[in-house]
C-alpha cells in the first residue's frame, strides 16, 4: 500500500507513478469509471451543501470536492509534479513537500478504490443500493478508513502551512515562472489549496464535520443500512 512510504520527495514520486500507472494508456480503465465519479461528486456536493453555503468554509469545501476528490482529469498536473519533484525538494520547505506527497497519496488511494468499485457495479443506473453493494464488494473497512485518515492528514498539514510566511511568499514568487514553464495546473492547485485554508482561519471544525460524516456513511455502507447517505 502507498501509505508505507514516509511523506517526502521519494514518497511523492512513488504516489505519482502509481497514479500514472492507473491513468496511463496501458491500463484498462473500468468502463463505468466516469459515471461513478460523476455520481460520487453529486453525492459529496449534497452531503456538504451546508458547508459550501458558508463563506468561511466555501473555498475549502470546493477544494476538497473538486481539486482533491473530483471527476476532473488531473493527469496533466500529475505529469507536471513528476517533472519538478527535485525542484520542489530544493525550493519548498520540507513540510510543503510532505503535504503534496500526502495529497497525491490520497488521490492515488482514491483512484484505485474508484477503479475497483466501478468494476464491481451491477448493471443499470447507479443507485444508493447498487453503490453500497459494490462498495462492500470492492473494498475493506481498513482501506476506507485509511482514505479518511489521509483526508484528515492533508487538511491538518494545509492548516499548518498557511501559518508559514515563507510558503506564501514562495508560492507568489513561483506564479509567473511556473506558468511560463508550463506548470500552470500545478501552480493553480497549490495556490487554491493554500488560499482555501488561509481564508478558513482554522480547520478544526471543518475537518471534524468531514471526518464525522464520512465515518458514519462508511459504517452505514458496510452495515447494509438503508439510505446510507442520509446523515
N, C-alpha and C positions, 0 to 999 in steps of 0.2 A: 504494500500500500504506500501511496506517495507520502503520507504523513511520517514515515520512518526517517526521512531526511530532515535534519535540523534546518530552520529557516536561514537563508543567506544566498549568496550568488550561485553556489553549486546546486542548492535545492531549487532555486528559481529556474535554472536551466533544465533540471530533471522534469519539473512540472510542465514547463513549456514544451519539452519534447514529447511528453505524454499527451498533451493537448493536440500537438501537431499530428501525432500518430492516429488519434481518434478522428480528426477532421480532415486528414490528408486524402488525396485521391486514391491511394492504395487501400483505404479502409472502407469496407462496405457500410454505408450509412443505413440505419433502420428506415424503412420506407415511411413510417409514420412519425419520425422524429420532429419535423417542423410542426406538424399538427399537435403533437404532445406539448411542445414548448409554448405554442400559442395558447393552448388550454391552460397550462400552468401559469402563464403570465396573467391571464384573465383572473384566475383564482387568487393569485397573490394580490392583484390590484383590488379585488373585492375585500380580501381579508384585512388589508391595511389602508382602506379608503379613509378611515378616520385619522390616521397619522398623516396621510398625504394632504388632508384638508387643513392641517395646522401649519402656519407659516414656519414655526420653529423646526418642524420635522419633515417638511415637504421635500426639500432637496436631498436629505439623507435617504428618505423612502424611495425617491426616484433613482438615486444612485444604486441602492441595493437591488431594486427590482429591474432596472434597465441595464446598468453597467456591470454589475457583478453576477446577476442571475436573471437573464432575459433571453428573448428569442433572437437577439442581434447576432450577426456574423462577426465574431471577434478575431478571425484568423489573421487579418492584416495587422491588428495590434499585437497579436502573439508573435508574428514574424518580426515585427519591429523590436519587441522586447528581446528576442533571441539575439538579434544583431548587436544590441547595445548592453548586454549583461556586463561585460568587462568595464565599459564606460560608467555604468551605474555604480558599480562597486568602487570606482575611484572618486566619483563626483558627489554622490549622495551619502548622507550618514548611514551607518550600518542599520540603524533602526528603520530607515525608509526602505532599504533593500529587503529587510526581513518582512516588512509589511507587504511589499509587492510579491514576495515569494508566497506568503500565506494566501493572498488574494488569488494568485494563479493556481495554487493548490486547491483552493475552494472551487475554482472554475473547472479544474481537471476532474475532481471528485464528482462534481455535479454533472459534468458531461458524461462521464462513464455510467453514472446511475441513470441518467436520461436514456442513454443508448439501451441499457438493459430493460428499462421499463417500457420503452417503445416497442421492443421486440416481444414483450410479454403481453401486450394489449390484445384483447379479444377483438374480433371483427365488429364493425358497426361504429356509430358515433361514440366518442369518449363521454362517459357519464361518471358521476361520483362512484357508482358501484363498479364499473369496469376499471376505473383508475385504481380504486382501492385493491381490487383483486390483483392487478398487475404489479402494484406497489409491493404487496406482500410476497408475491412470487419472485420478484426480481431483485430484492434487497433484504438485508437483515436489519434488525433494530440497531445493532452496533454500527453498521455502515451509515445509517441515517443520523445517529447521534454524533458520529464523527463529523458529518456535514454541518450539523448545528454548532458543534464546538468550533469549527473553522469560521463560521459566520460571526460568532461572538468574538473570536480572537482577532479577526480582521477589523471589526468595529472598535475594539479596545485599542488596537495599535494605531488606527487612524486618529482616534481621540487623543492619544498621547502625542502623535506627530504634530497636530495643529498647534501645540504649545511650544514648538521649537522654531524660533525665528529663522534659524539657518535654513530649514527646509522650505519655508515660504519664500525666502529670498532666492534660493537656488531654483525653485520652480519658475519664478518670474524671469530670472536670467536665462533659463533654458528655452523660453517660449519661442522666440524668433529663430534661434539656431535649430531647434527641434523641427519646426515646420519647414525650414529650408532644407533640412537633411531628410525629409520625407517621413518624419516621425510624429506627424501631427496627431494621429489617432492615439498614440501613447501619451503624448503631452496633454491632450484633452481629457483622457481618462484620469491621469494623475491630478490635474487641476480640479476636475469635477468632484472627485472624492475628497480632496483637501478642503475645498470651499464648502461642500455639504456639511462636513463635520465642524468646520470653523463657525458656520452660521448657527449650528445647533447649540453651541456653548455648553457642552456636556452631554454625553451619550448614554448615561446610566439608565434613565427611564426608557429611552428608545430601545436599547438593546434588551432590557428586561421584558418589554412587551413582545419584542420579536422572538426571544427565546421561549417565553411562556406560551405564546400562541402556537408556535411551531412544534413545541414538545407535546402540547395537548393534542394537536392534529395528528402527530406521529403516533401517539398512543391510541387514538381513536381508529386510525387506519389499521394498525396491527391487531387491534382487538375485534375488528369487524363491526364497529359501531355504525349505525345508520346515520346518514348525514354527517360524515366525519369532519367537514369543514365548517360546521355551524358552531363556532366557538365564541 
